[in-house]
């Protein structure tokens, strides 16, 4: 018999990125890939520049190392190997360890296509490693240049728990004797 894999627990996560009660984990993945940043002028700040997040490009692997999907953007899109995909709206972020992109909670938009992404309500980005903007200079001389940085993060997919219909006790049949 294969050993049972541990179920993901969000107990150790900051409250801001925890999925509300009434949901269950339906898929755990590890995203391994790159994030692209571009050196751009800061909005409304003449002569100042910054690295701006352009988008991710990552493979989504299951806990056994098999590719089960991909994550790319913009817009941020999670796509299963079965072709179903979804985008999402950010609800919250929380700090991660130094040098890593923040933890994140997003609310999924309805999935396109039938498959693994159907019914997903939330996605958490946890256990992040790397992915922060480059440390190199971003100035007038480098404006428009792009830098790609490696990152890894766990993406946990959640679905609302379906409650079974309530069952009420049947009334006694006609003519049945009631115990007194």
C-alpha positions as a LaTeX table, in Angstrom:
\begin{tabular}{lrrr}
\hline
Residue & $x$ (\AA) & $y$ (\AA) & $z$ (\AA) \\
\hline
Unk1 & 0.00 & 0.00 & 0.00 \\
Unk2 & 1.37 & 3.44 & $-0.92$ \\
Unk3 & 2.01 & 5.80 & 1.98 \\
Unk4 & $-0.69$ & 8.44 & 2.42 \\
Unk5 & 0.55 & 11.90 & 1.53 \\
Unk6 & 0.15 & 14.60 & 4.16 \\
Unk7 & $-2.76$ & 16.94 & 3.58 \\
Unk8 & $-1.86$ & 20.61 & 3.16 \\
Unk9 & $-2.50$ & 22.68 & 6.27 \\
Unk10 & $-2.77$ & 26.45 & 6.20 \\
Unk11 & $-2.51$ & 26.74 & 10.00 \\
Unk12 & 1.00 & 28.24 & 9.85 \\
Unk13 & 0.11 & 30.88 & 7.23 \\
Unk14 & $-0.68$ & 34.53 & 7.98 \\
Unk15 & $-4.45$ & 35.04 & 8.35 \\
Unk16 & $-4.53$ & 37.39 & 5.33 \\
Unk17 & $-3.66$ & 34.56 & 2.90 \\
Unk18 & $-5.76$ & 31.80 & 4.49 \\
Unk19 & $-8.70$ & 30.47 & 2.49 \\
Unk20 & $-12.02$ & 30.95 & 4.32 \\
Unk21 & $-13.68$ & 28.02 & 6.08 \\
Unk22 & $-15.96$ & 25.90 & 3.90 \\
Unk23 & $-13.30$ & 25.07 & 1.30 \\
Unk24 & $-11.09$ & 22.05 & 0.67 \\
Unk25 & $-7.82$ & 21.47 & $-1.14$ \\
Unk26 & $-8.36$ & 19.85 & $-4.54$ \\
Unk27 & $-4.84$ & 20.11 & $-5.97$ \\
Unk28 & $-1.34$ & 20.91 & $-4.71$ \\
Unk29 & 1.31 & 21.96 & $-7.21$ \\
Unk30 & 4.85 & 23.29 & $-7.22$ \\
Unk31 & 5.44 & 26.08 & $-9.72$ \\
Unk32 & 9.00 & 26.16 & $-11.06$ \\
Unk33 & 9.95 & 28.83 & $-13.54$ \\
Unk34 & 10.85 & 32.44 & $-14.16$ \\
Unk35 & 9.44 & 35.91 & $-13.61$ \\
Unk36 & 10.23 & 38.69 & $-16.08$ \\
Unk37 & 10.83 & 42.25 & $-14.88$ \\
Unk38 & 11.29 & 45.37 & $-17.02$ \\
Unk39 & 13.10 & 48.58 & $-16.13$ \\
Unk40 & 10.57 & 51.42 & $-16.49$ \\
Unk41 & 10.20 & 55.07 & $-15.48$ \\
Unk42 & 8.33 & 55.48 & $-12.19$ \\
Unk43 & 4.86 & 56.87 & $-12.74$ \\
Unk44 & 4.65 & 60.60 & $-11.93$ \\
Unk45 & 8.29 & 60.66 & $-10.75$ \\
Unk46 & 10.47 & 62.25 & $-13.43$ \\
Unk47 & 13.99 & 60.87 & $-13.60$ \\
Unk48 & 13.28 & 57.86 & $-11.35$ \\
Unk49 & 13.14 & 54.25 & $-12.49$ \\
Unk50 & 12.11 & 50.86 & $-11.10$ \\
Unk51 & 11.91 & 47.18 & $-12.00$ \\
Unk52 & 8.29 & 46.36 & $-12.84$ \\
Unk53 & 6.78 & 42.86 & $-12.75$ \\
Unk54 & 5.90 & 41.82 & $-16.33$ \\
Unk55 & 4.76 & 38.23 & $-15.89$ \\
Unk56 & 5.45 & 34.64 & $-14.84$ \\
Unk57 & 6.26 & 31.56 & $-16.88$ \\
Unk58 & 6.29 & 28.37 & $-14.83$ \\
Unk59 & 5.55 & 24.67 & $-15.02$ \\
Unk60 & 3.11 & 23.36 & $-12.42$ \\
Unk61 & 4.29 & 20.02 & $-11.07$ \\
Unk62 & 2.46 & 17.62 & $-8.76$ \\
Unk63 & 4.14 & 16.47 & $-5.53$ \\
Unk64 & 5.62 & 13.50 & $-7.41$ \\
Unk65 & 7.36 & 15.77 & $-9.98$ \\
Unk66 & 5.00 & 15.19 & $-12.93$ \\
Unk67 & 3.93 & 18.28 & $-14.89$ \\
Unk68 & 0.19 & 18.85 & $-14.40$ \\
Unk69 & $-0.10$ & 22.36 & $-15.82$ \\
Unk70 & 1.47 & 25.75 & $-16.37$ \\
Unk71 & 1.24 & 29.27 & $-14.99$ \\
Unk72 & 1.80 & 32.25 & $-17.24$ \\
Unk73 & 0.75 & 35.83 & $-17.91$ \\
Unk74 & $-0.30$ & 38.51 & $-18.25$ \\
Unk75 & $-3.00$ & 38.09 & $-17.31$ \\
Unk76 & $-1.97$ & 35.60 & $-14.63$ \\
Unk77 & $-3.37$ & 32.27 & $-15.90$ \\
Unk78 & $-3.24$ & 28.79 & $-14.38$ \\
Unk79 & $-3.78$ & 26.09 & $-17.01$ \\
Unk80 & $-4.13$ & 22.35 & $-16.48$ \\
Unk81 & $-2.71$ & 19.81 & $-18.94$ \\
Unk82 & $-6.36$ & 18.90 & $-19.69$ \\
Unk83 & $-6.83$ & 22.39 & $-21.23$ \\
Unk84 & $-9.01$ & 23.90 & $-18.50$ \\
Unk85 & $-7.69$ & 27.24 & $-17.28$ \\
Unk86 & $-8.56$ & 30.21 & $-15.13$ \\
Unk87 & $-7.52$ & 33.70 & $-14.18$ \\
Unk88 & $-7.96$ & 35.24 & $-10.74$ \\
Unk89 & $-8.16$ & 38.44 & $-8.71$ \\
Unk90 & $-5.69$ & 39.09 & $-5.90$ \\
Unk91 & $-7.29$ & 39.26 & $-2.46$ \\
Unk92 & $-4.21$ & 39.55 & $-0.22$ \\
Unk93 & $-0.44$ & 39.20 & 0.09 \\
Unk94 & 1.78 & 38.57 & 3.10 \\
Unk95 & 5.56 & 38.79 & 3.48 \\
Unk96 & 7.66 & 35.73 & 2.73 \\
Unk97 & 11.26 & 35.06 & 3.67 \\
Unk98 & 13.81 & 37.66 & 2.55 \\
Unk99 & 14.62 & 37.41 & $-1.16$ \\
Unk100 & 11.31 & 35.74 & $-2.04$ \\
Unk101 & 8.11 & 37.02 & $-3.61$ \\
Unk102 & 5.22 & 37.43 & $-1.14$ \\
Unk103 & 2.70 & 34.77 & $-0.21$ \\
Unk104 & $-0.57$ & 35.42 & $-2.01$ \\
Unk105 & $-4.27$ & 34.57 & $-1.96$ \\
Unk106 & $-6.36$ & 34.99 & $-5.12$ \\
Unk107 & $-10.04$ & 34.43 & $-5.86$ \\
Unk108 & $-10.50$ & 32.42 & $-9.03$ \\
Unk109 & $-12.67$ & 33.60 & $-11.89$ \\
Unk110 & $-14.87$ & 30.90 & $-13.46$ \\
Unk111 & $-12.76$ & 28.34 & $-15.30$ \\
Unk112 & $-12.68$ & 28.12 & $-19.08$ \\
Unk113 & $-12.99$ & 24.56 & $-20.35$ \\
Unk114 & $-13.94$ & 21.40 & $-18.50$ \\
Unk115 & $-11.33$ & 19.74 & $-16.33$ \\
Unk116 & $-9.20$ & 20.15 & $-13.22$ \\
Unk117 & $-9.70$ & 23.93 & $-12.95$ \\
Unk118 & $-13.49$ & 23.64 & $-12.99$ \\
Unk119 & $-14.95$ & 24.74 & $-9.64$ \\
Unk120 & $-11.67$ & 26.11 & $-8.22$ \\
Unk121 & $-12.57$ & 29.04 & $-5.95$ \\
Unk122 & $-9.21$ & 30.15 & $-4.52$ \\
Unk123 & $-5.48$ & 29.68 & $-5.14$ \\
Unk124 & $-2.77$ & 30.22 & $-2.56$ \\
Unk125 & 0.86 & 30.92 & $-3.43$ \\
Unk126 & 2.96 & 29.67 & $-0.52$ \\
Unk127 & 6.49 & 28.38 & 0.19 \\
Unk128 & 7.96 & 30.95 & $-2.18$ \\
Unk129 & 11.65 & 30.92 & $-3.11$ \\
Unk130 & 13.23 & 33.71 & $-5.15$ \\
Unk131 & 11.39 & 35.70 & $-7.78$ \\
Unk132 & 12.07 & 39.20 & $-6.46$ \\
Unk133 & 13.00 & 42.10 & $-8.74$ \\
Unk134 & 16.64 & 42.20 & $-9.87$ \\
Unk135 & 19.19 & 43.90 & $-7.60$ \\
Unk136 & 21.00 & 45.41 & $-10.58$ \\
Unk137 & 20.61 & 49.10 & $-11.43$ \\
Unk138 & 17.49 & 50.33 & $-13.18$ \\
Unk139 & 18.11 & 53.78 & $-14.65$ \\
Unk140 & 17.85 & 55.82 & $-17.84$ \\
Unk141 & 20.63 & 53.73 & $-19.42$ \\
Unk142 & 18.83 & 50.43 & $-18.73$ \\
Unk143 & 15.23 & 51.65 & $-19.25$ \\
Unk144 & 13.29 & 49.14 & $-21.35$ \\
Unk145 & 15.64 & 46.28 & $-20.60$ \\
Unk146 & 14.17 & 43.05 & $-19.24$ \\
Unk147 & 15.60 & 40.69 & $-16.64$ \\
Unk148 & 14.42 & 37.17 & $-15.91$ \\
Unk149 & 14.70 & 35.75 & $-12.40$ \\
Unk150 & 14.10 & 32.18 & $-11.24$ \\
Unk151 & 11.48 & 31.35 & $-8.66$ \\
Unk152 & 9.57 & 28.51 & $-7.11$ \\
Unk153 & 6.29 & 28.49 & $-5.19$ \\
Unk154 & 3.62 & 26.05 & $-4.12$ \\
Unk155 & 0.21 & 26.77 & $-5.66$ \\
Unk156 & $-2.63$ & 25.28 & $-3.63$ \\
Unk157 & $-6.00$ & 25.05 & $-5.40$ \\
Unk158 & $-9.20$ & 25.15 & $-3.31$ \\
Unk159 & $-12.86$ & 24.41 & $-4.04$ \\
Unk160 & $-15.96$ & 25.13 & $-1.96$ \\
Unk161 & $-17.16$ & 22.12 & 0.02 \\
Unk162 & $-20.47$ & 20.88 & $-1.29$ \\
Unk163 & $-22.85$ & 20.22 & 1.55 \\
Unk164 & $-25.10$ & 17.19 & 1.12 \\
Unk165 & $-28.81$ & 17.97 & 1.05 \\
Unk166 & $-30.38$ & 18.00 & 4.47 \\
Unk167 & $-32.28$ & 14.89 & 5.32 \\
Unk168 & $-35.20$ & 15.18 & 7.64 \\
Unk169 & $-36.71$ & 12.30 & 9.53 \\
Unk170 & $-39.72$ & 10.90 & 7.69 \\
Unk171 & $-43.02$ & 11.42 & 9.43 \\
Unk172 & $-44.61$ & 8.21 & 10.71 \\
Unk173 & $-46.74$ & 6.47 & 8.11 \\
Unk174 & $-50.50$ & 6.68 & 8.45 \\
Unk175 & $-51.92$ & 4.16 & 10.77 \\
Unk176 & $-48.57$ & 3.48 & 12.48 \\
Unk177 & $-48.79$ & 3.22 & 16.20 \\
Unk178 & $-46.96$ & 5.91 & 18.10 \\
Unk179 & $-45.18$ & 4.87 & 21.25 \\
Unk180 & $-46.37$ & 6.77 & 24.27 \\
\hline
\end{tabular}
